[in-house]
Amino acid sequence: MTLLRTRSIALLAALAIGAISGPATAQPEMSRALSRAAFEEGMKLFKAGSYPSACARLEESLRLDAQMGTRFWLADCYEHLGKTASAWSNFLAVASEAEATGHATRAATARKRADALQASLSKLVVTVAAEARGTPGLEIRRDDTVLGSILWGTPLPVDPGPHKLRASAPGREPWEVTLDLASSGGRVEVPLLREARVAPLAAPPPIATSPPPAPPATVEVDRRAPLPSPTPPRDSWRRGTVVVAGSVGLGGVVVGSLFGGLALSTWHSAEALCTPRCSAAAPAQGATATTYATASDIGFALAGAGLGTALVVWLTPPAGALSGRATALHFGLTPGGLVLGGTFQ
């Protein structure tokens, strides 16, 4: 039992260590696999003479996994494209790495290839005008490479072809030029950068001033003309009466409908208790149904009274509105509902 427990603990520890170290080691392995695939494709293109595509694949392989052999073949590919400076620098890098790792044969081969290219290198000399040397923050770039002041005036190996040279400094207008270098190289001088132009501040827009307010108009009143009679106050009590009576009427409708539904439902329950013979609970259900029916009648009676009152008050004109006319309104409750009538003369 003790041996089994010991082996189980050892297995769990190994799994834990593998889980921790797995993601860390998987990334380099994947990079190496991708690098190998790019290298093999690049070498196929290289042997087929498709040097631009081959160099692109070898560059990607070197980026993923910097191997000495990949760099050597990339230098060879650059040489076929006429990029002498790139080929020369990569052959030198291979020679240095091979010497450091004890690969004497590869180091000798790479250095021999670099020496063969050195005589044909294109070189660019970048100088800075004397008056521009003291410009604070002056930065000079050849393509994407910053040229420090220590390199000004020094012949620098470059690949033949177009190159962009750019100079910039804080508070100065940038200066740039594109050079198309032949195999012999070239020379260029960076001038004094002009001060950056500061755009003049725009004048603020004029403030719009509003004209002074016109004096109030004067209205002459003819004192001899009779003043208009004031508007009689509204008959506000009529509106309040209509609202209160109407609310009572609507409440009666709700109460009558509610208890009417309860009465009908309870009555059906009582009838169900009498099939085929009435049970002891049937009389109680019948009495409850009768109570609900009575409450429903009261609710509908209140509804009729309230709504009738509201309608009568609403239809009755205020005092003096129908001068010289006689008006008579009457209403009543019948078995069929509420009856409202009236006469107007």
C-alpha positions, 0 to 999 in steps of 0.5 A: 500500500505504501509503495502504491501511494508513493508511485501515485504521488510521484505520478501526480507531481510529474503531471503537475510539472508537465502542466506548468512547463508545457505551455512554456516549451510548446511555443518555441517548439511551434516556432521551430516547426514553422521556421523549418517549414518556411526554410524548406519552402524557401530552399525549393524556391531558391533551387528553382531560381525564384530568388525574391520569393525564396529570400522572403521565406528564408527571412521569415524562417530566420525571424522565427528561429535564428539558425546559422544555416538559415542565415548562410542561405539567406546571404547567398539568396541576397547575393543572387538578388544583387543585395551585396551589402545585405549578403556581405553583412550576413556572411560576416555574421555567420563567420563570427557565430561559426568561429565562436561555436567551433565550426571552423569549416563553415566559418572559413566558407562564410568569411571567404564569401564576405571577402569576395563581396567587399570589393563590389560593395556600394557605399553611401557617405552621409555628411551634415553641413557645418551650420546644421551640426549643432541643431538640437535633437537632429535625427537622420534616418536611412530608410528605417535605420537611425544614423548616429552622429558617429557615422556621419561622414563614414562610408556605409555599405548599402544595397544598390537601388533606391534609398530614402534619407530623412532628417528631422529636429524639434521645431524644424521642418523635416528634410528628405531625399530619395537616392537611387544608388548605383554599384559605386555608391554615392554621397549626400549632405544634410542641410540646415533645417528651416524653422517650422512655420507657425501659423498666425492666430486667427482673429476672433470673430466680431462680437455681434451686438444686438440693437437697443430694444425699441421703446414700448408702444403706447396705445391711446384709449378712448375714455368715452368708449364703454369698457367691455363687460368682464367675462362671467366666471365659469360654472366650476361647481358643475364640472366638479359635480360631473366628475364626482357623480361620474366616478361614483357611477363608474365605481358602481359599474365595477362593483355590480359587474364583479359581484354579478360574476361572483353570484353567477359562479357561486350559483353554478357551484350550488347547482353542481352540489345538487346533482343528482341530490343536494348535499349539505353544502348546497344551501350555504352556496345558494345563500352566498350566491344570493348575497352576491346578487344583492351586492351586484344590484346595489352596485348597478343602482349606484351606477345608474344614479351616479351616471344619471346625475352626471349626465343631467348636470352635464346636459343642463346649461348654466343659468342664463345660457338659454335665455327665453327657452324652457328646458326640462330633463327627467330620468328614471330606472326601468327593468330595461335600464336607465331612461333619460329624457328632456324637452327644449323650447 
